[in-house]
């Protein structure tokens, strides 16, 4: 391995491998959708009471937690599938 190449095993061991921080969806609509969500939340805050806005924020937080758990499970499943695929490829070589 070249000296300037990252060592994934060391990064994993030392806790430096943060894949969730390097995810940048390339879908053209991603940024547009996030802007719409932000605009919606800002408008909701202006048009509704503090209690109503807090309730919406609580719901958004719960959806975020649920989505995070789903993405984690999807990542694990994808990683396992990739590992099984590599084993199958190497065993039949």
BASE-486217 format. One line per field, with one value per atom (N, C-alpha, C, O): x, z, y; residue number from 1; atom name. Coordinates in Angstrom, 1 decimal. Atoms other than C-alpha are relative to their C-alpha. Example, Ala and Ser with C-alpha at 12.3 -4.5 7.8 and 13.67 -1.06 7.14 Angstrom:
<recs>
east = 0.9:12.3:0.9:1.9:-0.9:13.7:-0.8:-0.3;
up = 0.0:7.8:0.0:0.7:0.0:7.1:0.8:0.9;
north = -1.2:-4.5:1.2:1.2:-1.1:-1.1:1.1:2.2;
num = 1:1:1:1:2:2:2:2;
atome = N:CA:C:O:N:CA:C:O;
</recs>
This chain:
<recs>
east = 0.8:0.0:0.9:1.9:-0.8:1.3:-0.1:-1.1:0.0:2.2:-1.0:-1.5:1.0:-0.2:-1.4:-2.3:1.4:-3.2:-0.5:0.3:0.5:-5.5:0.0:-0.3:0.1:-5.4:-1.3:-1.5:1.3:-9.0:-0.1:-0.9:0.0:-8.2:0.4:-0.2:-0.5:-6.3:-1.1:-1.4:1.1:-9.1:-1.1:-1.7:1.1:-11.7:0.4:-0.4:-0.5:-9.6:0.0:-0.5:-0.1:-9.0:-1.3:-1.3:1.3:-12.6:0.0:-0.8:-0.1:-11.6:-0.9:-1.0:0.8:-13.9:-1.4:-2.2:1.4:-17.1:-0.7:-0.7:0.6:-18.9:-1.2:-1.5:1.2:-22.0:0.3:-0.6:-0.4:-20.1:0.4:0.6:-0.5:-19.0:-1.0:-0.7:1.1:-22.4:-0.5:-0.9:0.5:-23.3:-0.8:-0.3:0.9:-26.3:0.3:0.3:-0.2:-25.7:-1.3:-1.3:1.3:-29.4:-0.2:0.0:0.2:-30.2:-1.0:-0.9:1.0:-33.2:0.3:-0.5:-0.3:-31.5:0.0:-0.7:-0.2:-30.5:-1.3:-1.7:1.3:-33.8:-1.0:-1.7:0.9:-35.8:0.3:-0.5:-0.5:-33.7:-0.4:-0.8:0.4:-34.3:-1.5:-2.0:1.5:-38.1:-0.4:-1.3:0.2:-38.0:0.3:-0.5:-0.4:-36.2:-0.9:-1.3:1.0:-38.5:-1.4:-2.0:1.2:-41.5:0.0:-0.9:-0.2:-40.2:0.0:-0.6:0.0:-39.5:-1.4:-1.8:1.3:-42.9:-1.0:-1.8:0.9:-44.6:0.3:-0.6:-0.3:-42.7:-0.6:-1.1:0.6:-43.9:-1.5:-2.1:1.4:-47.5:-0.7:-1.9:0.7:-48.1:0.6:1.6:-0.5:-47.7:1.3:1.7:-1.3:-44.5:-0.3:0.5:0.3:-46.2:-0.3:0.2:0.3:-47.4:1.3:1.6:-1.3:-43.9:0.8:1.5:-0.8:-42.3:-0.5:0.3:0.6:-44.7:0.5:0.8:-0.5:-43.7:1.5:1.9:-1.4:-40.0:0.2:1.1:-0.1:-40.6:-0.3:0.4:0.3:-42.2:1.1:1.5:-1.1:-39.4:1.2:1.9:-1.1:-36.8:-0.3:0.6:0.3:-38.6:0.1:0.7:-0.2:-38.7:1.5:1.9:-1.4:-35.0:0.6:1.5:-0.5:-34.3:-0.3:0.5:0.4:-36.3:0.8:1.2:-0.8:-34.6:1.4:2.0:-1.4:-31.2:0.1:1.1:0.0:-32.0:-0.1:0.5:0.2:-33.2:1.2:1.6:-1.3:-30.1:1.1:1.8:-1.0:-27.9:-0.2:0.7:0.3:-29.7:0.3:0.8:-0.3:-29.5:1.5:1.9:-1.4:-25.8:0.6:1.4:-0.5:-25.2:-0.4:0.5:0.4:-27.2:0.8:1.2:-0.8:-25.4:1.5:2.0:-1.4:-22.0:0.1:1.0:0.0:-22.9:-0.2:0.5:0.2:-24.2:1.3:1.7:-1.2:-21.0:1.1:1.8:-1.0:-18.9:-0.3:0.6:0.4:-20.9:0.3:0.7:-0.3:-20.5:1.5:1.9:-1.5:-16.7:0.4:1.2:-0.3:-16.6:-0.4:0.4:0.4:-18.6:0.9:1.2:-0.9:-16.4:1.3:1.9:-1.3:-13.2:0.0:0.9:0.1:-14.4:-0.2:0.1:0.2:-15.4:1.0:0.9:-1.0:-12.3:0.9:1.8;
up = 0.0:0.0:0.0:0.7:0.1:-0.9:1.3:2.0:-1.2:2.0:0.1:1.2:0.0:1.0:-0.1:-0.1:0.0:0.8:1.4:2.3:-1.4:3.8:0.4:-0.5:-0.6:6.0:0.7:1.8:-0.5:6.5:1.3:2.2:-1.2:9.2:1.2:2.3:-1.1:11.3:0.3:1.4:-0.2:10.7:0.8:1.7:-0.7:11.9:1.4:2.3:-1.4:15.0:0.8:2.0:-0.8:16.0:0.0:0.5:0.0:15.4:-1.0:-0.8:0.9:12.5:-1.3:-2.1:1.1:10.0:0.2:0.9:-0.2:9.9:-1.3:-1.9:1.3:6.8:-0.1:-1.1:0.0:7.8:-0.2:-0.7:0.3:7.6:-1.4:-1.8:1.3:4.1:-1.1:-2.3:1.0:2.5:-0.6:0.2:0.7:-0.1:-1.2:-2.2:1.1:-2.2:-1.3:-1.2:1.3:-5.9:-0.7:-1.8:0.6:-6.7:-0.2:0.7:0.3:-8.4:0.9:1.1:-0.8:-6.3:1.5:2.3:-1.4:-2.9:0.7:1.7:-0.5:-2.2:0.0:0.9:0.2:-3.5:1.0:1.6:-1.0:-1.2:1.3:2.1:-1.3:1.8:0.2:1.3:-0.1:1.0:0.2:1.0:-0.1:0.7:1.5:2.1:-1.4:4.1:1.0:1.8:-0.8:5.7:-0.1:0.9:0.2:4.2:0.6:1.3:-0.6:5.3:1.5:2.2:-1.5:8.9:0.4:1.4:-0.4:9.0:-0.1:0.8:0.2:7.6:1.1:1.6:-1.0:10.1:1.3:2.1:-1.3:13.0:0.0:1.1:0.0:11.9:0.2:0.8:0.0:11.4:1.1:1.3:-1.0:14.4:1.4:1.5:-1.4:18.2:0.3:-0.4:-0.5:20.0:0.3:0.0:-0.3:21.3:-1.2:-1.3:1.3:17.8:-0.7:-1.3:0.7:16.4:0.7:0.1:-0.8:19.3:-0.3:-0.4:0.3:18.5:-1.4:-1.5:1.4:14.8:0.1:-0.5:-0.2:15.8:0.6:0.2:-0.6:18.0:-1.0:-1.0:1.1:15.1:-1.0:-1.3:0.9:12.8:0.6:-0.1:-0.7:15.4:0.0:-0.2:0.0:15.7:-1.4:-1.5:1.4:11.9:-0.3:-0.9:0.2:11.8:0.7:0.1:-0.8:14.5:-0.7:-0.9:0.7:12.6:-1.3:-1.6:1.3:9.3:0.2:-0.5:-0.3:10.9:0.3:-0.1:-0.3:12.2:-1.2:-1.4:1.3:8.8:-0.8:-1.4:0.8:7.1:0.5:-0.2:-0.7:9.6:-0.4:-0.7:0.3:9.0:-1.5:-1.9:1.4:5.2:-0.3:-1.1:0.2:5.4:0.5:-0.3:-0.5:7.5:-1.0:-1.3:0.9:5.1:-1.3:-1.8:1.2:2.1:0.2:-0.7:-0.3:3.8:0.0:-0.5:-0.1:4.6:-1.4:-1.7:1.3:1.1:-0.9:-1.6:0.7:-0.4:0.5:-0.3:-0.5:1.9:-0.5:-0.9:0.5:0.9:-1.5:-2.0:1.5:-2.8:-0.2:-1.1:0.1:-2.3:0.3:-0.4:-0.4:-0.6:-1.2:-1.6:1.2:-3.5:-1.2:-1.8:1.1:-6.1:0.2:-0.7:-0.3:-4.4:0.1:-0.3:-0.2:-3.7:-1.4:-1.5:1.4:-7.4:-1.0:-2.2:1.0:-8.9:-0.5:-1.3;
north = -1.2:0.0:1.2:1.3:-1.3:3.5:0.7:0.7:-0.7:5.7:1.1:1.4:-1.1:8.5:-0.5:0.3:0.5:6.2:-0.2:-0.6:0.2:6.1:-1.5:-2.3:1.4:3.0:-0.1:0.4:0.1:2.1:-0.8:-0.5:0.8:-0.5:0.9:0.9:-0.9:2.1:1.1:1.4:-1.0:4.7:-0.6:0.1:0.7:2.2:-0.2:0.0:0.2:1.3:1.2:1.2:-1.3:4.9:0.8:1.9:-0.7:5.9:1.2:2.1:-1.1:8.2:-0.2:0.7:0.3:6.5:0.4:-0.3:-0.5:8.6:0.1:1.2:0.0:7.6:0.9:1.5:-0.9:9.5:1.4:2.2:-1.3:12.7:0.3:1.4:-0.2:12.1:-0.3:-0.4:0.3:11.4:1.3:2.2:-1.2:14.0:-0.5:-0.8:0.4:12.9:0.8:2.0:-0.7:13.7:0.2:0.8:-0.2:13.7:1.5:2.3:-1.4:17.0:0.7:1.9:-0.6:17.6:0.1:0.8:0.0:17.1:1.3:1.6:-1.4:20.7:0.7:1.5:-0.7:22.0:-0.5:0.4:0.5:19.7:0.5:0.9:-0.5:20.7:1.5:1.9:-1.4:24.4:0.1:1.0:0.0:23.7:-0.3:0.3:0.4:22.0:1.1:1.4:-1.2:24.9:1.1:1.7:-1.1:27.4:-0.3:0.5:0.4:25.4:0.2:0.7:-0.1:25.2:1.5:1.8:-1.4:28.9:0.7:1.4:-0.5:29.8:-0.5:0.2:0.6:27.4:0.7:1.0:-0.7:29.1:1.3:1.8:-1.3:32.5:0.0:0.8:0.1:31.4:-0.7:-0.6:0.8:29.2:0.4:1.1:-0.3:29.4:-0.8:-1.7:0.7:28.4:-1.5:-2.3:1.4:25.2:-0.8:-2.0:0.8:24.2:-0.2:-1.3:0.2:24.8:-1.0:-1.8:1.0:22.8:-1.4:-2.3:1.3:20.0:-0.5:-1.7:0.4:20.0:-0.3:-1.3:0.3:20.1:-1.4:-2.1:1.3:17.1:-1.1:-2.1:1.0:15.2:-0.1:-1.2:0.0:16.2:-0.8:-1.5:0.7:15.0:-1.6:-2.3:1.4:11.6:-0.6:-1.7:0.5:11.2:-0.1:-1.1:0.1:12.0:-1.2:-1.8:1.1:9.4:-1.3:-2.2:1.2:6.8:-0.2:-1.3:0.0:7.7:-0.4:-1.2:0.3:7.5:-1.5:-2.2:1.4:4.0:-0.9:-1.9:0.7:2.9:0.0:-1.0:-0.1:4.2:-0.8:-1.4:0.8:2.5:-1.5:-2.2:1.3:-0.8:-0.3:-1.4:0.2:-0.3:-0.1:-0.9:0.0:0.4:-1.4:-2.0:1.4:-2.8:-1.1:-1.9:1.0:-4.8:0.0:-1.0:-0.2:-3.4:-0.5:-1.1:0.4:-4.0:-1.5:-2.1:1.5:-7.6:-0.6:-1.6:0.5:-8.2:0.1:-0.8:-0.1:-6.8:-1.0:-1.5:1.0:-9.0:-1.4:-2.1:1.3:-12.1:-0.1:-1.2:0.0:-11.1:-0.2:-1.0:0.1:-10.8:-1.5:-2.1:1.3:-14.2:-1.0:-1.9:0.9:-15.8:0.2:-0.8:-0.2:-14.2:-0.7:-1.3:0.6:-15.3:-1.5:-2.2:1.4:-18.8:-0.7:-1.8:0.6:-19.4:0.4:0.2:-0.5:-17.8:-1.2:-0.9;
num = 1:1:1:1:2:2:2:2:3:3:3:3:4:4:4:4:5:5:5:5:6:6:6:6:7:7:7:7:8:8:8:8:9:9:9:9:10:10:10:10:11:11:11:11:12:12:12:12:13:13:13:13:14:14:14:14:15:15:15:15:16:16:16:16:17:17:17:17:18:18:18:18:19:19:19:19:20:20:20:20:21:21:21:21:22:22:22:22:23:23:23:23:24:24:24:24:25:25:25:25:26:26:26:26:27:27:27:27:28:28:28:28:29:29:29:29:30:30:30:30:31:31:31:31:32:32:32:32:33:33:33:33:34:34:34:34:35:35:35:35:36:36:36:36:37:37:37:37:38:38:38:38:39:39:39:39:40:40:40:40:41:41:41:41:42:42:42:42:43:43:43:43:44:44:44:44:45:45:45:45:46:46:46:46:47:47:47:47:48:48:48:48:49:49:49:49:50:50:50:50:51:51:51:51:52:52:52:52:53:53:53:53:54:54:54:54:55:55:55:55:56:56:56:56:57:57:57:57:58:58:58:58:59:59:59:59:60:60:60:60:61:61:61:61:62:62:62:62:63:63:63:63:64:64:64:64:65:65:65:65:66:66:66:66:67:67:67:67:68:68:68:68:69:69:69:69:70:70:70:70:71:71:71:71:72:72:72:72:73:73:73:73:74:74:74:74:75:75:75:75:76:76:76:76:77:77:77:77:78:78:78:78:79:79:79:79:80:80:80:80:81:81:81:81:82:82:82:82:83:83:83:83:84:84:84:84:85:85:85:85:86:86:86:86:87:87:87:87:88:88:88:88:89:89:89:89:90:90:90:90:91:91:91:91:92:92:92:92:93:93:93:93;
atome = N:CA:C:O:N:CA:C:O:N:CA:C:O:N:CA:C:O:N:CA:C:O:N:CA:C:O:N:CA:C:O:N:CA:C:O:N:CA:C:O:N:CA:C:O:N:CA:C:O:N:CA:C:O:N:CA:C:O:N:CA:C:O:N:CA:C:O:N:CA:C:O:N:CA:C:O:N:CA:C:O:N:CA:C:O:N:CA:C:O:N:CA:C:O:N:CA:C:O:N:CA:C:O:N:CA:C:O:N:CA:C:O:N:CA:C:O:N:CA:C:O:N:CA:C:O:N:CA:C:O:N:CA:C:O:N:CA:C:O:N:CA:C:O:N:CA:C:O:N:CA:C:O:N:CA:C:O:N:CA:C:O:N:CA:C:O:N:CA:C:O:N:CA:C:O:N:CA:C:O:N:CA:C:O:N:CA:C:O:N:CA:C:O:N:CA:C:O:N:CA:C:O:N:CA:C:O:N:CA:C:O:N:CA:C:O:N:CA:C:O:N:CA:C:O:N:CA:C:O:N:CA:C:O:N:CA:C:O:N:CA:C:O:N:CA:C:O:N:CA:C:O:N:CA:C:O:N:CA:C:O:N:CA:C:O:N:CA:C:O:N:CA:C:O:N:CA:C:O:N:CA:C:O:N:CA:C:O:N:CA:C:O:N:CA:C:O:N:CA:C:O:N:CA:C:O:N:CA:C:O:N:CA:C:O:N:CA:C:O:N:CA:C:O:N:CA:C:O:N:CA:C:O:N:CA:C:O:N:CA:C:O:N:CA:C:O:N:CA:C:O:N:CA:C:O:N:CA:C:O:N:CA:C:O:N:CA:C:O:N:CA:C:O:N:CA:C:O:N:CA:C:O:N:CA:C:O:N:CA:C:O:N:CA:C:O:N:CA:C:O:N:CA:C:O:N:CA:C:O:N:CA:C:O:N:CA:C:O;
</recs>
